[in-house]
Amino acid sequence: MDAFRLATVAEPVTTTTGPSPGELTARVATLPDVLDRVVGSRLDRVRPAVRWGIGAGHDDASAGAHAAIAIRTARDRGSWLGFATGDPWRDALLADLGVALAALLDDLTPRQAEIAGRVLVGGARQAEVAAALGVSRATVSVAVARGRLPAIASARRAIESLLVGPPPVALGGGEGVAPAARPR
């Protein structure tokens, strides 16, 4: 669906005042790329932490403007992740999901974070991760469960859905369009 565009802005978390809006450079990207970069950067326990602003809009300019708003909001809240779509209802849900996702990612041990990166961002299966790390599949399975990777994946899917927005609704339904709910 290309009825929306996404943009991201990133800065080191140590920045407290941040650049002025004119100094922020938004990077337009696709949804999976955006969330892979955001989640992957938070799972990286070696590089400095990054604050992310993710904006959605109908064109590159509005997506970039929303990304600038999102990073300012994240900075003001002391968070490393912010969202802005221009829709207050979606923005409120995204803010809550962002808090949940951040807490889940921040609670991971370094080993769980390494496994999460391979599974959630790299798309590897548990057996592949076990072989790559030289551990048993059971060890990876326990790390996946204790690290709550299914919950992280669910939060990510919910964020993706909210960023994309609802499917088009048409009364009477049409081909490729979800039918509108009918009152009982």
BELZI-V999084 format. One record per backbone hydrogen bond with DSSP energy under -1.0 kcal/mol. CO is the residue of the C=O (numbers start at 0). NH is the residue of the N-H. Records with the same first field share a line. If there is no record, write none. Layout:
CO=NH  NH
This chain:
4=56
5=28
6=54
7=26
8=52
10=50
11=14
19=22
26=7
29=33
30=34
31=35
32=36
33=37
34=38
35=39
36=40
37=41
38=42
39=43
48=12
50=10
51=81
52=8
53=83
54=6
56=4
58=62
59=63
60=64
61=65
62=66
63=67
64=68
65=69
66=70
67=71
68=72
69=73
70=74
71=75
72=76
73=78
79=51
81=53
83=55
86=90
87=91
88=92
89=93
90=94
91=95
92=96
93=97
94=98
95=99
96=100
97=101
98=102
99=103
100=104
101=105
102=106
104=107
108=112
109=113
110=114
111=115
112=116
113=117
114=118
115=119
116=121
117=123
124=128
125=129
126=130
127=131
128=132
129=133  134
135=139
136=140
137=141
138=142
139=143
140=144
141=145
142=146
143=148
144=147
147=151
148=152
149=153
150=154
151=155
152=156
153=157
154=158
155=159
156=160
157=161
158=162
159=163
160=164
167=177
169=172
173=176
177=169
